Amino acid sequence: MTHSLVGSGRKEQGVVIEEGWPGYDLELFNYPEHYRGDIDSVLIPHGVIMNRIECLARDILEEIGHHTLMVLCVLKGGYKFCADLVDSIKAQSHSTNSKLTTRVEFIRLKSYLNDHSTEDLHIIGPEDLSMLKGKNVLIVEAIVDTGKTMKALLQHVEMFQPKAVKVAGLLVKRVPNGPGTLPDYVGFVIPNRFVVGYALDYNEYFRDLNHICVISETGKLKYKV
């Protein structure tokens, strides 16, 4: 397994999962029996995800830990990442006597049909994000691929005049014409494979997987709409 770190400053680093890495054998891990045959491998085990989130929380605290932080969670795929990240930020702020306070708001974006990103981006959620005005905002997104969705969301958020906006992305997928700039805080940089689990779905299935897994062709056909 070949992993490396990217970025010059620590907050810009992400764990890079190289092309060709097949993932871990499913039999090494516990996962819901009803998904047997529907996933090929475990790409990132749950424990590794949690440890990486602790590192992201540490970096966020170091940079913006002395401010009130408005966290904008991108649903649905980002809800587990957001909850675990905020929990870790709070726990670490208590241990360092940081006076950080957090407030979480939710927004939903829809741009996928089956395993393909569509050109149509629908922002579903509070139209009025005026509570962001003058605040430090952390957008929490589970996965960034082409960057189009994130760019559109950033433009939407900027309309409400926040003081500053940072983006935490758990996964950045290496795709053709990928994002020109990485999120401010990157968990993992992964190959261009369709992944599910840890709240990431395929047509609303697989959110209950703890690990981030690669869906199988059988799984794609089984749950296709």
N, C-alpha and C positions, 0 to 999 in steps of 0.2 A: 504494500500500500504506500503510495507516495503522496505525502502532504507537504505543503510549504506555506510560507507566509508571504503576503503581498503588501506593498505600501511602505513608505519611508517613515511616516510618523505612526506611532503605535495605534492611534484611533483609526487609521486607514487600513490597518492590516486585516486580512481575513484568512481563514484556513483554506488553502487551495486543494481541492480534490482533482487530481490530474485526469486527463482523458485516458480511457482504457481501464480505469479502476473498476472492477466488476462488482464491488460491494461485498458485504459479508454474507456468508451462507445463512439462509433463513433458519436452519435448524439450530444455530447457535443462540437464537433469541426466542423469547416468548412473544407471541402475537396472536390476535384473534383467529380462532380456527376457521371462522366463516370466510376468511380471505385466503385460505390455502389455495394455491394455484393462480391467484389473482395478482400476486407480486413476485418479482424476480429475485430481489435481494434487499438487504438492509444497507442503504447508502450511508446514513449517519445514525448511530445508535442514540437512544434517548439520553443516556448519561453524558455523552460527548456534547450533545446539544446544550444540556444544562450547564456544563462546565464553561462552554464558550459564552453563554449568556451572562454568566458571572463576570467574565472578562469584559464584555461589552458594558455591563452596568458599572464596573469600576472606571472604565474610560469615560463614560457619560458623566459620572459623578465628578471626576477630576476636571472636566472641562466646563460643565454647567451645573455643578452640584450645589452652588450657593444661591441659586435662583429658584423661584417658583416655576414649576415645569408643567406645561399643558401637553399631555400625551394624547395624540390623535391616532387611535387604533384603526387600522384598515381591516374591516371584516370581509368575509368570515375567516379567511385563512390565517389572519394575524392574531386571532384572539388568544391562543395558547402562548405564542411568543410574547405578546404584549403583557399578559398576566404574569408570566414567569420573569420577564425583564423588569417590570415595575416592582414585583416582590423583591427581586434581588437588589434593585436600586434602593428600596426602602431599608432592607436589612443592612446593606453596607453603609448607608447614610447614618443609621443609628450607631453603628460601631465606630464611625469616624466623627460622631457628634456634628455632622453636617445638618444644617437647618433647611434642607430641601423639603418642599411640599409638592405633591403631585396631584393633578386632577386629570382624569381620563375621559375623553369624549370618543365617540365611535362614528365611523363613516364606512359605507360599503361601496365597493367598486365592482362592477361586473364587466369582464371583457373576454371571458373564455367560453367556447362552445366545444364540448368534448375535450380534446387535448390541443386545440388550436386557439391562439389568441386572435380575437377579431378586431377590426378597426373601430367598432362601436364601443365607446366607453360610457358607461352609465354610472353616475355618482348617485348613490341611494343613501339618504341620511339627512341630517339637518342641513337645510339650505342656508340657514343663518348660522355662521360660525363667528359671530361678532365677539364671542367670549375669547377669541384668540388675539384680539387687538392689544398691541403693546406687550404681549406675552412671549416667553421663550417656548417654542413649540417643538416637540419631538414627534415626528411621524413614524409610526411603527408598522412596517410592512413585512410580510412573511417572505415574499419572493419578488425579485426584480429581474426581468429578462430583457425585453427590447428597450425598456425605460420610458416608453410612450405613456403608460398609465401613470407612472410616478411624475413625469413632466406635467401632465394634465392636472394631477392633484396639487402639485406645487403651485401651479398658476392659480388654481382655485383658492388655495389657502392664502396666497399673497394678496388676494383681493381684500382680505379682512385685516390687513396691516399688522401682522405680528411683529414683535421686536426682532426675533431671529427664528429661523427654521432649520432644524437638523433632521436627517433621515437615518433611521436604523433599519437595515435590511438583513434578515436572517440568512437568506440565500440570494446570491447573485448568479444567474445562469449565463454561461458563455454561449451566446447565440450570434449568428451573423447580424451585423449592424446593431450590436448590443449598445447598452447605455454609454454615452460619451464620458460621463462621470459616474464614479461609484457612489453609493450612499456614504454618509459620513462615518457610519459604524457598520461594518460588514461582518457577518458571522462566518459564512462559508461561500467560497466561489466553486460552483459545481459545473460538470459537463452538461451539454444540452440534452438532457434526458427528462422525461416527464415523471415527476416525483409526487408522492402522496404521503399522508401521515402527518402527525403533529399538527393537526387541524387543516392541512392542505388536502383538497379533495379532488375527486374526479366525478363530476356530476353529483355532488353531495355525498358520495361514498368515501370511505377511508379516513375520515376526520378522526375516528376513534383509535387509529394506530398511534402508539407512542413514538415509534421510530420514524425517521424519514426513509421511505422505501421507493424503489423503482417499480412502477406498475408493469405488469406483464401484458403481452398482446391479448392473452385470454381475458385478463381483467378489463382491458379497454373495450373489447367486444361485448363482454357480459353486462357492463354498465353504460353502454353507449345510449344516447337518446336520439 
